[in-house]
């Protein structure tokens, strides 16, 4: 594992560092929007007082803190493997390129000593999982890995009630930025209540510190609603997602290919509106994640 010098120095000095995933670059958006977004998210983290650490795998080497040139290369390259926990040893051993999902990014962040990770939406329980057992590894990692994940809920293509039930089973504390309900990715909120709604980043950091001091294992999920002006109507996006899911079933698309197909199809069906909403919510999460990371770093010094 190679940790960028700036990231390493920040960690050694107890400064705020925020982990970022690389699937948003390779599988989430088309070039050059993917690279522009990745760099914009990094800048947002910096502008709010923390050091960004984009995580990816290049020629089998895990990189913590990709450079702008590496991000550009990642954005252009075709056929990059989508890497979850099960894929890590293969991609490393075969010296391949790999884009880390939420679960793999959490694992690498933990290895590096990074405690806050910002993403768009987590994976979860897929619709029809009672027949397919299609449940994202993200949820198991949240139950096991000591990293706090800032997100705008679970991806809109998922079964939210089942996802929340699974998180409860895993003992994952679910917090929310001011809102009493779990965020709904492209839309403002679901009907699912959270465990606690904090009012400031400092209050969220206090809860993370308490968890550390209690020695409790596993992550914390921090829900942050999309900015209201960029939110899409609930009924509108649900009808789009339903159509995309039907098409994926008709085409026999399953497993790790399912999410990229569905997200790409949603972008097409919304005429690009969902892509702009996605970018807005990730940047909004970067602001919150950086502020929580700064408050957590300060709290740990006391």
C-alpha positions in Angstrom: 0.0 0.0 0.0 1.3 3.4 -1.0 0.1 6.4 1.2 0.5 9.8 -0.5 3.1 11.9 1.4 0.6 14.6 2.2 -1.9 12.1 3.5 0.8 10.3 5.6 2.0 13.5 7.1 -1.5 14.6 8.0 -2.3 11.3 9.7 1.0 11.4 11.7 0.2 14.9 12.9 -3.4 13.9 13.8 -5.0 16.2 11.2 -8.3 15.7 9.5 -8.2 13.3 6.5 -11.2 12.2 4.4 -11.2 9.0 2.3 -12.9 9.1 -1.1 -13.7 6.1 -3.4 -12.7 5.5 -7.0 -15.7 3.7 -8.4 -17.4 7.1 -8.9 -14.5 7.8 -11.4 -14.4 4.5 -13.2 -18.0 3.2 -13.0 -20.2 6.1 -11.8 -19.9 8.8 -14.5 -18.7 9.3 -18.1 -15.3 11.0 -19.0 -14.5 13.9 -18.5 -17.3 14.5 -16.0 -15.9 11.7 -13.7 -12.5 13.4 -13.5 -13.9 16.9 -13.0 -16.2 15.6 -10.2 -13.4 13.7 -8.4 -11.2 16.8 -8.5 -14.1 19.0 -7.4 -14.9 16.8 -4.5 -11.2 16.8 -3.4 -11.1 20.6 -3.6 -14.3 20.8 -1.5 -12.7 18.6 1.2 -9.7 20.9 1.2 -11.8 24.1 1.3 -13.4 22.8 4.4 -10.2 22.1 6.3 -9.4 18.4 5.7 -7.0 16.5 3.4 -8.6 14.3 0.7 -7.4 10.8 0.1 -8.9 9.2 -3.0 -8.3 5.5 -2.9 -7.7 3.2 -5.9 -5.6 0.4 -7.2 -3.0 0.9 -9.9 -1.0 -2.0 -11.3 -1.9 -4.0 -8.2 -0.7 -1.3 -5.8 -3.3 0.2 -3.4 -3.0 4.0 -3.5 -4.2 6.1 -0.6 -4.3 9.6 -2.0 -4.3 9.5 -5.8 -2.6 12.4 -7.6 -4.5 14.4 -10.2 -2.6 12.6 -13.0 -3.6 9.2 -11.5 -7.2 10.3 -11.3 -7.1 11.5 -14.9 -5.6 8.2 -16.0 -8.3 6.4 -14.0 -11.0 8.4 -15.7 -9.9 7.6 -19.2 -9.0 3.9 -18.8 -11.5 1.3 -19.9 -12.1 -2.1 -18.2 -11.1 -1.2 -14.6 -12.2 -3.8 -12.2 -14.9 -2.9 -9.6 -13.3 -4.0 -6.4 -15.1 -5.2 -3.2 -13.5 -7.1 -0.4 -13.5 -10.4 -2.2 -11.7 -8.9 -5.2 -8.9 -7.2 -3.4 -6.4 -10.1 -3.3 -7.0 -11.0 -6.9 -6.5 -7.4 -8.2 -3.4 -6.9 -6.1 -1.9 -10.3 -7.0 -2.6 -10.0 -10.7 -1.3 -6.3 -10.7 -4.5 -4.9 -12.2 -6.3 -1.6 -12.0 -9.1 -1.6 -9.5 -11.8 0.9 -8.5 -12.7 0.6 -4.8 -16.4 0.3 -3.9 -17.7 1.6 -0.5 -16.8 -1.7 1.2 -13.2 -1.8 -0.2 -12.6 1.9 0.4 -13.7 1.4 4.1 -11.3 -1.5 4.5 -8.3 0.4 3.0 -9.2 3.6 5.0 -9.1 1.5 8.1 -5.7 0.0 7.2 -4.4 3.5 6.6 -5.9 5.0 9.8 -8.5 7.2 8.1 -11.7 7.5 10.2 -14.1 9.4 7.9 -15.1 8.4 4.4 -17.3 10.4 2.0 -19.4 8.8 -0.8 -22.6 9.5 -2.7 -24.8 6.5 -1.8 -24.0 3.2 -0.1 -25.0 -0.2 -1.6 -27.7 -2.1 0.2 -30.4 -4.7 -0.2 -31.5 -4.9 -3.8 -35.2 -5.0 -4.8 -36.3 -8.6 -4.9 -33.5 -9.7 -2.6 -35.9 -12.2 -0.9 -35.5 -14.2 -4.1 -32.0 -13.3 -5.3 -30.2 -12.7 -2.0 -28.5 -9.7 -3.7 -27.2 -7.7 -0.7 -24.2 -5.4 -1.0 -21.1 -6.1 0.9 -21.2 -2.5 2.0 -23.6 -3.3 4.7 -21.4 -6.1 6.3 -18.4 -3.7 6.2 -20.4 -1.1 8.0 -21.1 -3.6 10.7 -17.5 -4.6 11.0 -15.1 -1.8 10.0 -14.4 1.2 12.3 -14.9 4.0 9.7 -17.7 6.5 9.6 -19.4 6.9 6.2 -21.1 10.1 5.1 -23.6 9.5 2.3 -26.9 10.7 0.9 -28.6 7.4 1.8 -28.6 4.2 -0.2 -28.6 4.2 -4.0 -32.0 5.0 -5.4 -32.2 1.6 -7.1 -32.3 -0.3 -3.8 -34.9 -1.5 -1.3 -34.6 1.1 1.5 -36.8 -0.6 4.2 -34.9 -3.9 3.9 -31.6 -2.0 3.8 -32.4 -0.2 7.1 -33.5 -3.6 8.7 -30.1 -5.1 7.7 -28.2 -2.1 9.2 -30.1 -2.6 12.4 -29.2 -6.3 12.5 -25.5 -5.4 12.0 -25.7 -2.9 14.9 -24.8 0.1 12.8 -25.6 3.5 14.3 -27.4 5.6 11.7 -27.1 9.4 12.2 -28.6 12.2 10.1 -27.6 15.8 9.5 -30.6 17.6 11.1 -33.3 15.5 9.2 -35.2 12.9 11.3 -35.4 10.5 8.4 -32.8 8.6 6.3 -31.8 10.5 3.1 -33.2 9.4 -0.2 -30.3 9.9 -2.6 -31.8 11.9 -5.5 -34.8 12.9 -3.4 -34.9 14.5 0.0 -36.0 11.8 2.5 -37.3 8.3 2.9 -39.9 7.3 5.5 -37.2 5.5 7.5 -36.3 7.1 10.8 -32.7 7.4 11.9 -31.2 6.7 15.3 -30.3 10.3 16.0 -30.4 13.6 14.1 -27.4 15.8 15.0 -27.4 19.6 14.5 -23.7 20.3 14.0 -20.6 18.5 12.8 -19.2 18.9 16.3 -22.2 17.0 17.7 -21.6 14.2 15.2 -17.9 14.0 16.2 -18.9 13.7 19.9 -20.9 10.6 19.1 -18.0 9.1 17.1 -15.6 9.8 19.9 -18.0 8.2 22.4 -18.1 5.1 20.2 -14.3 5.0 20.1 -14.0 5.3 23.8 -16.5 2.5 24.4 -14.5 0.2 22.1 -17.5 -0.6 19.9 -16.6 -2.2 16.6 -18.1 -1.4 13.3 -18.9 1.8 11.4 -21.3 4.6 11.7 -23.5 5.7 8.8 -24.1 9.4 8.5 -27.0 10.4 6.3 -26.9 13.8 4.6 -29.8 14.9 2.4 -29.2 16.3 -1.1 -29.4 20.1 -1.3 -33.1 20.9 -1.7 -32.6 22.9 -4.9 -31.0 19.8 -6.6 -33.5 17.2 -5.3 -35.7 15.3 -7.8 -39.3 14.6 -7.1 -39.8 11.3 -5.3 -42.5 9.9 -7.6 -40.6 11.0 -10.7 -37.3 9.3 -9.8 -39.1 6.2 -8.5 -40.9 5.7 -11.9 -37.5 6.0 -13.6 -35.8 3.6 -11.3 -38.7 1.1 -11.7 -38.2 1.2 -15.5 -34.4 0.7 -15.2 -34.9 -2.2 -12.9 -37.4 -3.9 -15.3 -34.9 -3.4 -18.2 -32.1 -4.9 -16.2 -34.2 -8.0 -15.4 -35.3 -8.4 -19.0 -31.6 -8.2 -20.1 -30.5 -10.7 -17.4 -28.0 -8.2 -15.8 -27.0 -9.4 -12.3 -24.3 -9.1 -9.6 -21.7 -6.4 -9.8 -22.8 -5.3 -13.2 -26.2 -4.4 -11.9 -25.5 -1.1 -10.2 -23.4 0.5 -13.0 -26.1 -0.5 -15.5 -29.0 0.9 -13.4 -27.2 4.1 -12.6 -26.2 4.7 -16.2 -29.8 4.0 -17.4 -31.2 6.4 -14.8 -29.0 9.1 -16.1 -30.2 8.4 -19.7 -33.9 8.3 -18.7 -33.6 11.6 -16.7 -31.8 13.3 -19.6 -28.8 13.9 -17.3 -30.7 15.5 -14.4 -29.8 12.6 -12.1 -26.1 13.0 -12.9 -26.1 16.7 -11.9 -28.0 15.7 -8.7 -25.4 13.0 -8.0 -22.6 15.5 -8.3 -24.3 18.0 -6.1 -25.0 15.5 -3.3 -21.4 14.1 -3.3 -20.0 17.6 -3.0 -22.5 18.4 -0.2 -21.3 15.3 1.6 -17.7 16.3 1.1 -18.4 19.6 3.0 -20.1 17.7 5.9 -17.5 14.9 6.0 -14.6 17.4 6.1 -16.2 19.4 8.9 -16.8 16.2 10.9 -13.3 15.0 10.3 -11.9 18.3 11.6 -14.1 18.2 14.7 -13.1 14.6 15.3 -9.4 15.4 15.0 -9.8 18.3 17.5 -11.7 16.1 19.9 -9.1 13.4 19.8 -6.5 15.9 20.9 -8.4 16.9 24.0 
